[in-house]
Amino acid sequence: MLSERTKKQIRDAYFKLVEGKSLNPRWGQRQMIAEVANALGRVNDPGEGAAVCVIEAGTGTGKTIAYAVAAIPAARELDKKLVVSTATIALQEQFVNKDLPDISRHSGLEFDYVLVKGRGRYVCLSKLQNLLSGSREEQAVLPLYPDEVSPPLSAEALPVYVSMAEALSSGEWDGDRDSWAREIDQGIWFSVTTDNHQCSGRRCPNIGQCSFFRARDSLNDADVIVANHDLVLSDLVLGGGVILPAPEESIYIFDEGHHLPEKALNHFSAFCRLGSSLQWLEDSRKQLVRAAAELQDIDGLQENITKVGELLEEIGPGLRDMDRVLTELIDSSQLSDRGEHQHYRLPHGLVPMGLRQPSQRLAELFTHLLNRLTQLEVSTKDALDGDFDAIGMAEADAWHAAFGAMLKRAQDSLSLWREYACSGEQENPPKARWVNLVNSAGQTGFDLRCSPILAADILQAHLWEAASAVVATSATMTALNSFDRFIQRSGSPQDGIYKVVASPFDFQRAVLSVPAMNADPGDREAHTEALISLLPDLLQDGEGSLVLFASRRQMLDVFDGIVSPWQNRILLQGDYSKQEIMRLHREAIDSGESSVIFGLASFAEGVDLPGRYCRHVIIAKIPFAVPDSPLEAALSEWVESQGRNPFMEISVPDAALRLVQASGRLLRTEQDDGRVSLLDRRVVTRRYGRAILDSLPPFRRQIDY
């Protein structure tokens, strides 16, 4: 348990903060403070259960104040770093620039905090200098995936690079992409940033002016480190303690924690695109010719350069053979058109022998390549340490980056081929393995993918069991009034603390309506016609409304069919950026006009339109996800193979969660009221409908039976 002194400090800080900001104490906020403190009290008392707290706290609870006030004093008593992770960089910056200064000013708590981002968000001064000097070192590093990031045109890029250098020199810019005044093209930025493989770290000749390491050095003195989920997971993938403090020395708080399982799957997946890999081999061979000439005076390097070249020569035929194997394996009738690409998924994740054997050979070759590239990288690091006088520091740094990029590409490829070199028969649950048919620059090729279908084992090993303590919170941690979905997908320990805290909202101020309709969403055309007919009667003049669709096609059909003048008042997703739609909508409402947003899933979460900006949320249908991605299809297949019902176990809870998120766009403050209309009769006609209906906030109901 936490000491009485720390408990008192938490209580005093909360009441001082509430008084200083003239806030009303909220019961849900106090519940959350108590539960977070109880969980952190388990750090030195594991007999009480896991030091893990999963809290659902709806909009308006004041989650940030609750977890900060509880965790900052607790982390100090436990001598741990507090790592607060958000889902996006935008939320990171809000937390650092607004929330933490407010808490520091009004709570009486004394703490230092710092915002931390990955290397990819900072300019690499060495690369920038090489590009501006026109030196040959600028060509030393090949893009990891050249078909995914287009190289910038020098006429467009050079003025940007000059401006960057001038802003760095004058101190007007800190090297952070997010603080650059204008939008930066991805190709332009990609050429002047780096990753952990290409970065020579403390050996870099520009280390004293490095934007990333300046930001990194500030971690040592900070009590609170603000990161995002991707950065935390990147650190955990590397073993922890590489970018951020070690997990065992950290207390993690994941705000918007419901994104954690999905983010984890992205970080532990593997892929290889055959076409770009063959191009990479050819470009790498050309680099090695240059390396052999320019690094010939460094003893011991030539043998490794020669061997790398030989391995690249062997890998090429192996990749072309894989292309042939896939062409024979996949016939057009087996391709699925669902999802972003046409794809072929290996049933149950099992790899047939015809595909396994060439994968085993490629895994063997990439293992040897990785070993040789590691030796080359170490040798160039030695050159940066001054162990060799044959080349200058700038040249050594450029070649270290080049070999580091090759090493990263080899590691990524090896991860994929190892996944296809095994049968997959012993996996439980199985991994999803699929092949995308991609079209790049008019050429059709294969893109092989592999991913776990659940993040449970991953997060158990890298987070729940490794960290000192973990808090995960959001407005939607439960589905169908249960934490089971989150536990299944994240692997969070059963003996952790799970709590839904009280909402400050009076849900009786809002109405949930399910109007009479003579069409079921299963009949898309009839349902679309019913929407076109109903919407003009549901929408009100002078009101802000949000209409959410599960399908772009239906959204466009309804827009085309709806009568004037409503069509002229609709802001359609896709016509403008999300930010511009929100701006135009607010502008119209402020002018006393009607405005209706037609949006898809991205408008059902994270959209904040309080008060009159959104008095009516209309949901076209229950947002069931069609298992159009290979990952979702593989998960459904596994559940079904165990004699369970994937629709009831996966589709219904997922849809219920999305419906809660969508209906959460209505009440954003304690003064808000309005209406949620669900234009899907299945909540009253199907047996699963009652469970979905009862998982929604307790609005007043107007349901036409």
Secondary structure, DSSP 8 states (H G I E B T S, - for coil): ---HHHHHHHHHHHHHHHHHTT----HHHHHHHHHHHHHHTTTT-GGG--SEEEEE--TTS-HHHHHHHHHHHHHHHHT-EEEEEESSHHHHHHIIIIIHHHHHHHH-----EEE---GGGB--HHHHHHHHHT-GGGGS---SSTTTS----HHHHHHHHHHHHHHHHHTS--SBGGGSSS---HHHHHTT---TTT--GGGSTTGGG-HHHHHHHGGGG-SEEEEEHHHHHHHHHTTSSSSSS-GGGEEEEEETGGGHHHHHHHHT-EEEEHHHHHHHHHHHHHHHHHHHHHTTTSTTHHHHHHHHHHHHHHHHHHHHHHHHHHHHH--GGG-B--SSSEEEE-GGG---HHHHHHHHHHHHHHHHHHHHHHHHHHHHHHHHTTS--SS-HHHHHHHHHHHHHHHHHHHHHHHHHHHHHS--TT-SS-EEEEEEEEEETTEEEEEEEEEES-SHHHHIIIIITTSSEEEEEES---BTTBSHHHHHHH---TTSEEEE---SS-GGGEEEEE---S--TTSHHHHHHHHHHHHHHH--TT-EEEEE-S-HHHHHHHHHHS-TTGGGGEEEBTTB-HHHHHHHHHHHHHTT--EEEEE-GGGSSS----GGG-SEEEE-S-------SHHHHHHHHHHHHTT--HIIIIIHHHHHHHHHHHHTTT--STT--EEEEE--THHHHSTTHHHHHHHS---EEEE--
